[in-house]
Amino acid sequence: MVVVIGIFGGVVGFGAGWFGRLVLGAARRGVVAPRWWCEVGVGVLWAVVAVRVAGGMPWWWAGVPLVVGWGGVLLSVCDIRAYRLPDVFTLPAYPVALLLVGVASVHQPGVWAGAIGGGLLFGGVYLLVRVVQPAAMGPGDVKLAGSLGLVVGAVSVGAVLAVIAAAALGTLVAASRWGRGAIPHGPAALVPAWLVTAFAPWP
């Protein structure tokens, strides 16, 4: 039964990735993504979430890793291809994140404190880096950080610190491997954020 649920989640995710690839190509300052990148990426992540739900993840939390996975794949593809995180995705992420946390808060009212604290912490740290060292942090990364902080902070503020550290480490590793050229930071933040929402103890 779990396998069937996982396959179903993967198929639905494949369709969501296909739709996302079309949106990414039509969006202002978007990119034309290579065929199957979005479809396979979202399909795999949604299959994992489906299996997690079958294993006991609360339905009211499942929307968080589903949305983070969908948006994370699209933004990662855009950042890898064009070294930017467009406003058309990063700005709407705030009301979506607030909505997801709001749904979770109906069942766990305490998530709001962590979500707000996480949003301020994640966004504040990235904004500080942007102000002190503009070349080290793009404006899109700063805009994305606040919304990621909301959903990761709903798990715990400590998780936000872990994601920030993992993102910094991932970027440093990428820079050491590919040299001093432009390094997309978005994927380094999005991957650990999704892992936290999908695998850490939900609130």
ABEGO torsion letter per residue (X at the ends): XAAAAAAAAAAAAAAAAAAAAAAAAABBGBBBBBBGAAAAAAAAAAAAAAAAAAAGBBAAAAAAAAAAAAAAAAAAAAAAAAGBBBAAAAAAAAAAAAAAAAAAAAABAAAAAAAAAAAAAAAAAAAAAAAABAAABBAAAAAAAAAAAAAAAAABAAAAAAAAAAAAAAAAAAAAAAEABBBBAAAAAAAAAAAAAAABBBX
